[in-house]
Amino acid sequence: MEDLRISARNDISLIKAVMAGAVAYAQTIGFSGKECSHIELILEEVLSNIIKYEYLPGQQGLIETEMQTTTLGIGITLKTTGIPMDTDAIKTFEHVKIEDILYHDAHGLGMLLIKNLADNVVYTNKGKEGQAIWIEKYLPHKHINHDEALPPAPEDPVEEAARVNFYIRRIKPEESPVISRLAYYTYNLTYIYDHIYYPERVRQLNEKGELMSYVAVNTANEEIVGHCALIKDDLSEMREMAVAFVNPAYRGSGCLKELSKYQLAEIEKMGADGVFVHAVTTHPYSQKAAMSMGLGESALFISRLTVLKMNKLNTENENRESLLFQCSFFKTRQHKNVFAPPHHRDMITKILKNIGVDIELCETAAKPNGNDSEMNSAIETKSDAYLCGHIFVKQYGNDIQKRISKTLKAYCVSRIETVYLYLPLDSPETAQQCSAFEALGFFFGGLRPGNDGSIWLLLQYLNNQKYDYESLRFCSPFGQELMDYIRNLDPNTENE
C-alpha cells in the first residue's frame, strides 16, 4: 500500500484531521475499531504535546505525519523542527508501574499511554535541525500461549537421537504454528525474539523476507525437529543467524549444526557482507557452534536479557543473560578509518584481528578538529522489552556529553536495567569523548560492525547492578580474555 503523508500547521484544531487520516489508513490495512482507537489516542497525545511544548507562543510551523504499511502493521513518523522535544523526559514514564500513576503529571501519563499502546517507539533528536518520533503498531495476532489446544512438550528423549536422519528446507507458510510451539517447548516464553511466539507473525515475516526460517525435518515421519532463521541486520549489511532451537527430545541429533552450515551457504548466495550470532554465555554450546563456522568474538553485551529458561537443560542460571557477539565476513570489507580511544587501543586491535579485519588504526588529535560549538549533536534512542536502552550517536556536537548524561539519567529513573551506548569509530570525536562517557559509569563492551564499512564502539552501563561474571562460560581463550578485560573495567566491581 502507498504511504500517506499529511502536513499540518501546529494548530490544536487540526489534530482531529490527522487522526481521521490515520484511522482511514489503518482500516485499509486491517485494523479493527479497537486498534484504531488506540492509534487515535497515540496521535492525539503525541501531537498535542508537540504543539504545546515544542513551539513558542505564536510561533508557526509544520508537523509532517507519514504513515506506511510495515510487515506487521502500521508505522507512523512525526517530524518537526520546533523546540527540541524532551524525549529523555518521555523515557522516565516508559516503565513506570501502574500503582505509581497517580504520582505523575498528565504529560507523563500521556507518554505512558503511548508506550502501552504502541509496540515500537524510536526517538531521533538532531537539536536545532529537528527531530522525529517513529511509532509502530502491530496488527493483533494470537499468541501461541493463548492456544488452548497447545499440546504438551515432549517428555522423553528420542532413543539414539544422534542416528536420526533429517533433511533441511525453508519453512512452509502453514508450518508457522509448529515453529511457535517448538520455541515454546524449548524456551517457554523467555526467548528474545518474541515474534516467534505469534504464528501469524512468523508467516508474515517469512513472506516478506525479514525472517528466513529453515527447518530440519525427520525423514522417517516428516516431523520438524529443529529451526534456525536469518534476520537482516539494520545496523550493517550482514545477516544474523538466530532463533535457533531444537525439539528437546531430539537434542544430540546434530540438526542445528547442519542447519547452520546450510544457512551459511545461503547467506553467501545472497551476497551479504557477512554473518553474526548473539551466543548465550550460560553455556558454551552456541559459542562452539559459531566458532566451528569461523565466527570470532567482538563484543560482550553484559546483562542483555532477562533469565533464559531452557527446557530439559539445567544451567542453574539466575543472572540476567549476557550475549557474546560473534561475526565473520565473507569478503574483504572496505572499512572506514578507525579512531580508537588510546586506553582501549590494544584491545580494539586484538578484536579487529580476531574477526579478520586488517586495518591500521588512525592517530587521534589531542583536540577535536573543526568548530564543534557550531554543530548540533544527533542521537537515536530506543528501549526494548528486556529493560535495555540503546543510544546511538549519529553526530557529535558541543552538547553531546550533556545529552548522553541526560538520556542515561532518564533511563535509570525509568528502571532500565542496562544501557548500551554505540559510538562511531570513524569519528575522531569518539576517541576524544570516550573517557567522558566512561566517567558517567559506562564501560567497554567491544566492537559491533555497522553499515558501509563502519564500526561501532560499544560501551555499556549497569543500572544498580553488581553482575556475577563468574557465572559466564566461554569456549575460547579470547572469549575469556575479552570478558576479563570488561570485568576489570566495570565500575561496579572495582573494589573486589
C-alpha positions as CSV (number, residue, x, y, z in Angstrom):
1,M,0.0,0.0,0.0
2,E,1.2,3.5,-0.8
3,D,2.4,5.8,2.0
4,L,0.2,8.6,3.3
5,R,1.7,12.0,4.1
6,I,-0.1,14.8,5.9
7,S,1.3,18.2,6.5
8,A,-0.5,20.3,9.1
9,R,0.2,23.6,11.0
10,N,0.9,23.4,14.7
11,D,-2.7,24.1,15.4
12,I,-4.6,22.0,18.0
13,S,-7.8,22.2,15.9
14,L,-6.1,20.2,13.1
15,I,-5.2,17.2,15.3
16,K,-8.5,15.5,14.6
17,A,-8.0,15.8,10.9
18,V,-4.6,14.0,11.2
19,M,-6.2,11.4,13.4
20,A,-9.0,10.8,10.9
21,G,-6.5,10.3,8.1
22,A,-4.5,7.8,10.2
23,V,-7.6,5.8,11.1
24,A,-8.8,5.6,7.5
25,Y,-5.3,4.4,6.5
26,A,-5.2,1.8,9.4
27,Q,-8.6,0.5,8.4
28,T,-7.5,-0.3,4.9
29,I,-4.6,-2.3,6.4
30,G,-7.0,-4.4,8.5
31,F,-7.1,-2.7,11.9
32,S,-10.3,-3.1,13.8
33,G,-12.2,-0.3,15.6
34,K,-10.5,-1.0,19.0
35,E,-7.0,-0.9,17.5
36,C,-7.9,2.3,15.5
37,S,-9.0,3.9,18.7
38,H,-5.5,3.1,20.1
39,I,-3.9,4.8,17.2
40,E,-6.2,7.9,17.7
41,L,-5.1,8.1,21.3
42,I,-1.4,7.8,20.5
43,L,-1.6,10.5,17.8
44,E,-3.7,12.8,20.0
45,E,-1.2,12.6,22.8
46,V,1.9,13.0,20.7
47,L,0.6,15.8,18.5
48,S,-0.9,17.8,21.4
49,N,2.4,17.5,23.3
50,I,4.4,18.6,20.3
51,I,2.2,21.7,19.8
52,K,2.1,22.6,23.5
53,Y,5.8,22.1,24.3
54,E,7.8,22.4,21.0
55,Y,6.7,25.9,19.8
56,L,6.9,29.3,21.3
57,P,3.7,31.3,21.8
58,G,2.6,32.5,18.3
59,Q,5.3,30.5,16.5
60,Q,4.1,29.0,13.2
61,G,5.4,25.6,12.0
62,L,4.5,22.5,10.1
63,I,4.2,19.0,11.5
64,E,4.8,16.2,9.0
65,T,3.0,13.0,9.6
66,E,3.9,10.0,7.4
67,M,2.1,6.7,7.6
68,Q,3.3,3.5,6.0
69,T,2.5,-0.2,6.0
70,T,5.0,-2.3,7.8
71,T,5.3,-6.1,7.7
72,L,3.4,-6.4,11.0
73,G,1.1,-3.4,10.9
74,I,1.4,0.4,10.6
75,G,4.4,2.7,11.1
76,I,3.8,6.4,11.8
77,T,6.6,9.0,11.7
78,L,6.1,12.5,13.1
79,K,8.7,15.1,12.0
80,T,9.0,18.6,13.5
81,T,11.5,21.5,13.5
82,G,10.3,23.2,16.7
83,I,11.9,23.5,20.1
84,P,13.7,20.1,20.7
85,M,11.2,17.8,22.5
86,D,12.4,16.4,25.8
87,T,12.5,12.8,24.7
88,D,14.6,12.0,27.7
89,A,11.7,13.0,30.0
90,I,9.4,10.8,28.0
91,K,11.5,7.8,28.8
92,T,11.0,8.3,32.5
93,F,7.5,7.1,32.0
94,E,8.2,4.1,29.8
95,H,8.5,1.5,32.6
96,V,6.5,3.2,35.4
97,K,4.4,0.8,37.4
98,I,0.6,1.1,37.3
99,E,0.4,1.8,41.0
100,D,2.7,4.8,40.5
101,I,0.4,6.5,38.0
102,L,-1.2,8.9,40.5
103,Y,2.3,10.3,41.3
104,H,2.9,11.5,37.8
105,D,1.6,14.5,36.0
106,A,-0.8,14.4,33.0
107,H,2.1,14.9,30.5
108,G,3.9,11.8,31.9
109,L,0.7,9.8,32.0
110,G,0.1,10.6,28.3
111,M,3.6,9.3,27.4
112,L,2.9,6.2,29.5
113,L,-0.2,5.7,27.4
114,I,1.8,5.9,24.2
115,K,4.3,3.3,25.5
116,N,1.5,0.9,26.5
117,L,-0.5,1.3,23.2
118,A,2.4,1.3,20.8
119,D,4.6,-1.7,20.0
120,N,7.8,0.1,19.0
121,V,8.9,3.7,19.6
122,V,12.2,5.3,18.3
123,Y,13.3,8.8,19.0
124,T,15.7,10.7,16.8
125,N,16.8,14.1,18.0
126,K,19.0,16.4,15.9
127,G,18.7,19.5,18.1
128,K,18.0,22.6,16.1
129,E,17.7,20.5,12.9
130,G,14.6,18.9,14.2
131,Q,13.5,15.5,15.5
132,A,11.4,12.5,14.6
133,I,9.3,10.1,16.5
134,W,8.7,6.7,14.9
135,I,5.8,4.7,16.2
136,E,4.8,1.2,15.1
137,K,1.6,-0.6,16.0
138,Y,1.2,-4.3,15.2
139,L,-2.0,-5.9,13.9
140,P,-3.4,-8.1,16.6
141,H,-2.4,-11.8,16.3
142,K,-2.9,-14.8,18.6
143,H,0.0,-15.7,20.9
144,I,0.9,-19.4,21.0
145,N,0.5,-19.4,24.8
146,H,-3.2,-18.4,24.3
147,D,-3.8,-21.5,22.3
148,E,-5.9,-23.9,24.5
149,A,-5.1,-26.8,22.1
150,L,-1.3,-26.4,22.7
151,P,0.0,-30.0,23.1
152,P,2.4,-30.8,26.0
153,A,6.1,-30.6,25.3
154,P,7.8,-33.9,24.6
155,E,8.8,-35.6,27.9
156,D,11.4,-38.2,26.9
157,P,14.3,-38.0,24.5
158,V,14.2,-39.9,21.3
159,E,16.3,-43.1,21.5
160,E,19.6,-42.7,19.7
161,A,18.8,-39.2,18.6
162,A,22.2,-39.0,17.0
163,R,21.2,-41.5,14.4
164,V,18.0,-39.7,13.3
165,N,18.1,-38.8,9.6
166,F,16.8,-35.5,8.6
167,Y,16.8,-33.0,5.7
168,I,16.8,-29.2,5.6
169,R,14.5,-26.8,3.8
170,R,12.7,-23.5,4.0
171,I,9.6,-23.3,6.1
172,K,6.1,-23.6,4.5
173,P,3.5,-21.0,5.4
174,E,1.2,-23.5,7.1
175,E,4.0,-24.6,9.4
176,S,4.3,-21.4,11.3
177,P,2.3,-22.7,14.3
178,V,4.7,-25.6,14.6
179,I,7.6,-23.3,14.8
180,S,5.9,-21.2,17.6
181,R,5.2,-24.4,19.5
182,L,8.8,-25.5,19.1
183,A,10.1,-22.3,20.5
184,Y,7.6,-22.6,23.4
185,Y,8.8,-26.2,24.1
186,T,12.5,-25.1,24.1
187,Y,12.4,-21.7,25.9
188,N,9.0,-21.4,27.4
189,L,8.3,-17.7,26.9
190,T,11.7,-16.3,27.6
191,Y,13.3,-16.2,24.1
192,I,14.5,-12.7,23.0
193,Y,12.8,-12.8,19.5
194,D,9.3,-12.5,20.8
195,H,7.7,-12.5,17.3
196,I,8.4,-16.3,17.2
197,Y,5.5,-16.9,19.6
198,Y,3.0,-15.5,17.2
199,P,2.4,-17.9,14.3
200,E,0.8,-15.3,12.0
201,R,3.8,-13.0,12.5
202,V,6.2,-15.9,11.7
203,R,4.3,-16.4,8.5
204,Q,4.2,-12.7,7.5
205,L,7.9,-12.1,8.3
206,N,8.9,-15.1,6.2
207,E,6.8,-13.9,3.3
208,K,8.4,-10.5,3.4
209,G,11.9,-12.0,3.8
210,E,12.6,-10.2,7.1
211,L,12.8,-13.5,8.8
212,M,14.0,-16.5,6.7
213,S,13.2,-19.7,8.6
214,Y,14.9,-23.0,7.9
215,V,13.8,-26.3,9.4
216,A,15.3,-29.7,10.0
217,V,12.8,-32.4,9.2
218,N,12.9,-36.1,10.4
219,T,12.9,-38.2,7.2
220,A,11.1,-41.1,9.0
221,N,8.0,-39.2,9.9
222,E,8.3,-35.7,8.4
223,E,8.3,-34.2,11.9
224,I,10.0,-30.7,12.2
225,V,12.7,-31.2,14.9
226,G,14.8,-28.0,14.6
227,H,14.6,-24.4,13.5
228,C,17.0,-21.6,12.7
229,A,16.5,-18.3,10.9
230,L,18.3,-15.5,9.2
231,I,17.4,-11.9,10.1
232,K,18.6,-8.9,8.2
233,D,20.5,-6.6,10.4
234,D,19.5,-2.9,10.5
235,L,23.0,-1.8,11.6
236,S,25.0,-3.5,8.9
237,E,24.9,-5.3,5.6
238,M,25.2,-8.6,7.5
239,R,22.8,-11.4,8.4
240,E,22.1,-12.6,11.9
241,M,21.8,-16.4,12.4
242,A,19.3,-16.5,15.2
243,V,16.1,-18.1,16.5
244,A,17.8,-21.4,16.8
245,F,16.3,-24.2,18.8
246,V,15.6,-28.0,18.6
247,N,12.9,-30.1,20.0
248,P,14.2,-31.1,23.5
249,A,13.5,-34.8,22.6
250,Y,15.9,-34.6,19.7
251,R,18.9,-32.9,21.3
252,G,22.1,-34.6,20.2
253,S,20.8,-35.3,16.7
254,G,23.2,-32.7,15.2
255,C,20.4,-30.9,13.3
256,L,21.4,-27.4,14.5
257,K,24.9,-27.9,13.2
258,E,23.6,-28.9,9.8
259,L,21.1,-26.1,9.8
260,S,23.9,-23.6,10.4
261,K,26.0,-25.0,7.6
262,Y,23.0,-24.8,5.2
263,Q,22.4,-21.2,6.2
264,L,26.0,-20.1,5.7
265,A,25.8,-21.4,2.1
266,E,22.5,-19.5,1.7
267,I,24.0,-16.2,3.1
268,E,26.9,-16.3,0.7
269,K,24.5,-16.8,-2.2
270,M,22.7,-13.6,-1.1
271,G,25.9,-11.6,-1.4
272,A,25.8,-10.4,2.2
273,D,28.9,-8.9,3.7
274,G,29.0,-11.4,6.5
275,V,27.2,-13.2,9.3
276,F,26.9,-12.9,13.1
277,V,25.3,-14.5,16.1
278,H,24.4,-13.5,19.6
279,A,25.6,-16.5,21.6
280,V,24.4,-17.1,25.1
281,T,27.0,-17.3,27.9
282,T,25.2,-19.5,30.5
283,H,26.7,-22.4,28.5
284,P,29.3,-22.6,25.7
285,Y,27.4,-24.8,23.2
286,S,26.1,-22.0,20.9
287,Q,29.6,-20.3,21.0
288,K,31.3,-23.6,19.9
289,A,28.9,-23.9,17.0
290,A,29.7,-20.3,15.9
291,M,33.4,-20.9,16.2
292,S,33.2,-24.1,14.2
293,M,31.9,-21.9,11.3
294,G,34.7,-19.4,11.7
295,L,32.9,-16.6,13.7
296,G,35.1,-14.7,16.0
297,E,34.2,-12.8,19.2
298,S,34.0,-9.0,19.0
299,A,31.7,-7.8,21.9
300,L,30.1,-9.0,25.1
301,F,26.7,-7.5,26.0
302,I,26.5,-7.7,29.7
303,S,23.0,-8.2,31.3
304,R,21.3,-8.1,27.9
305,L,18.3,-10.4,28.6
306,T,16.0,-11.5,31.3
307,V,16.9,-15.0,32.5
308,L,16.6,-17.6,29.8
309,K,14.8,-20.8,30.8
310,M,15.6,-23.7,28.5
311,N,13.5,-26.9,29.0
312,K,15.5,-30.0,29.7
313,L,18.7,-28.1,30.1
314,N,19.8,-27.3,33.6
315,T,22.1,-24.3,33.6
316,E,21.3,-23.2,37.2
317,N,21.5,-19.6,36.0
318,E,19.6,-16.9,37.8
319,N,21.5,-13.9,36.3
320,R,20.3,-11.8,33.5
321,E,21.7,-13.4,30.4
322,S,24.8,-11.9,28.7
323,L,25.3,-12.3,25.0
324,L,28.6,-12.8,23.1
325,F,28.6,-11.2,19.7
326,Q,30.5,-13.4,17.2
327,C,30.9,-12.4,13.5
328,S,32.7,-13.3,10.2
329,F,33.0,-11.6,6.8
330,F,32.6,-13.3,3.5
331,K,34.5,-10.8,1.5
332,T,37.1,-8.1,2.0
333,R,35.3,-5.2,3.5
334,Q,36.3,-1.6,2.7
335,H,36.3,-0.4,6.3
336,K,36.3,3.3,7.2
337,N,39.0,4.8,9.4
338,V,39.2,3.7,13.0
339,F,40.0,6.2,15.7
340,A,40.5,4.1,18.8
341,P,40.5,5.7,22.3
342,P,44.1,5.4,23.4
343,H,43.4,3.4,26.6
344,H,41.5,0.8,24.5
345,R,43.8,0.7,21.5
346,D,45.4,-2.6,22.3
347,M,42.1,-4.5,22.9
348,I,40.5,-2.9,19.8
349,T,43.5,-4.1,17.8
350,K,43.1,-7.6,19.2
351,I,39.3,-7.7,18.4
352,L,39.8,-6.5,14.9
353,K,42.4,-9.2,14.3
354,N,40.1,-11.8,15.9
355,I,37.3,-11.0,13.3
356,G,39.7,-10.8,10.4
357,V,39.7,-7.0,9.9
358,D,43.1,-5.8,8.7
359,I,43.2,-2.1,9.2
360,E,45.7,0.3,10.7
361,L,44.3,2.5,13.5
362,C,44.4,6.2,12.9
363,E,46.1,8.6,15.2
364,T,43.8,11.0,17.1
365,A,44.5,14.7,17.5
366,A,44.7,16.0,21.1
367,K,41.8,18.4,20.4
368,P,38.8,18.0,18.1
369,N,39.2,19.2,14.6
370,G,36.7,21.9,13.5
371,N,34.4,24.1,15.5
372,D,32.1,21.8,17.3
373,S,30.4,24.7,19.0
374,E,28.6,25.3,15.7
375,M,27.4,21.7,15.4
376,N,24.4,20.0,16.9
377,S,24.7,16.5,18.2
378,A,22.3,13.9,16.9
379,I,21.3,10.8,18.8
380,E,18.8,8.0,18.3
381,T,17.3,6.2,21.3
382,K,15.1,3.2,21.8
383,S,14.3,0.7,24.6
384,D,13.2,-2.9,24.4
385,A,11.1,-5.4,26.3
386,Y,14.2,-6.7,28.2
387,L,14.6,-3.5,30.1
388,C,17.5,-2.4,28.0
389,G,18.1,1.1,26.5
390,H,20.1,1.8,23.3
391,I,21.7,5.2,22.5
392,F,23.3,5.7,19.0
393,V,25.5,8.7,18.5
394,K,24.8,9.8,14.9
395,Q,26.7,13.1,15.1
396,Y,28.9,14.8,17.6
397,G,28.2,18.3,18.8
398,N,29.2,20.6,21.7
399,D,26.3,19.3,23.7
400,I,26.9,15.6,23.3
401,Q,28.1,14.9,26.9
402,K,25.1,16.8,28.4
403,R,22.7,14.9,26.1
404,I,24.1,11.5,26.9
405,S,24.1,12.2,30.6
406,K,20.5,13.4,30.5
407,T,19.4,10.4,28.5
408,L,21.2,8.0,30.8
409,K,19.5,9.6,33.8
410,A,16.1,9.2,32.2
411,Y,16.8,5.5,31.5
412,C,17.8,4.9,35.1
413,V,14.8,6.7,36.5
414,S,12.6,4.5,34.3
415,R,14.2,1.4,35.8
416,I,16.0,0.3,32.7
417,E,18.5,-2.4,33.8
418,T,21.2,-1.9,31.1
419,V,22.0,0.9,28.8
420,Y,24.2,0.4,25.7
421,L,25.9,3.4,24.0
422,Y,27.1,3.0,20.4
423,L,29.9,5.3,19.3
424,P,31.0,5.6,15.7
425,L,34.7,4.6,15.5
426,D,35.2,6.5,12.2
427,S,34.7,9.8,14.1
428,P,37.8,11.2,15.8
429,E,35.5,12.6,18.5
430,T,34.8,9.0,19.7
431,A,38.5,8.7,20.7
432,Q,38.3,12.1,22.4
433,Q,35.0,11.7,24.1
434,C,35.1,8.1,25.3
435,S,36.7,8.9,28.7
436,A,34.0,11.5,29.4
437,F,31.3,8.9,28.8
438,E,33.1,6.4,31.0
439,A,33.2,9.0,33.7
440,L,29.4,8.7,33.7
441,G,29.7,5.0,34.5
442,F,29.8,3.4,31.1
443,F,32.5,0.8,30.4
444,F,33.9,-1.1,27.5
445,G,31.8,-3.7,25.7
446,G,33.6,-4.4,22.4
447,L,33.0,-3.7,18.7
448,R,29.9,-4.0,16.5
449,P,30.1,-3.9,12.7
450,G,27.9,-1.2,11.1
451,N,26.8,-0.1,7.6
452,D,29.2,0.9,4.8
453,G,32.3,-0.5,6.5
454,S,31.7,1.4,9.7
455,I,32.3,0.0,13.2
456,W,30.6,0.9,16.4
457,L,32.4,1.1,19.7
458,L,30.1,-0.4,22.4
459,L,30.0,1.0,25.9
460,Q,27.6,-0.3,28.5
461,Y,26.1,0.8,31.8
462,L,24.6,-1.3,34.5
463,N,21.9,0.4,36.5
464,N,22.5,-0.5,40.1
465,Q,23.7,-4.0,39.2
466,K,26.7,-5.9,40.5
467,Y,27.0,-8.6,37.8
468,D,28.2,-12.1,38.6
469,Y,30.9,-12.6,35.9
470,E,31.9,-15.9,37.4
471,S,28.6,-17.4,36.1
472,L,29.7,-16.8,32.4
473,R,31.0,-19.6,30.3
474,F,33.3,-19.3,27.3
475,C,34.6,-21.9,24.9
476,S,37.7,-20.0,23.7
477,P,40.7,-18.2,25.3
478,F,39.9,-15.0,23.6
479,G,36.3,-15.0,24.8
480,Q,37.6,-15.4,28.3
481,E,40.2,-12.6,27.7
482,L,37.5,-10.2,26.5
483,M,35.3,-11.0,29.5
484,D,38.2,-10.4,31.9
485,Y,39.0,-7.1,30.2
486,I,35.4,-6.0,30.5
487,R,35.0,-7.1,34.1
488,N,38.1,-5.2,35.2
489,L,36.6,-2.0,33.7
490,D,33.1,-2.4,35.2
491,P,33.0,0.3,37.9
492,N,30.6,-1.8,40.0
493,T,33.4,-4.4,40.5
494,E,36.3,-2.1,41.0
495,N,36.5,-2.7,44.8
496,E,36.5,-6.5,44.5
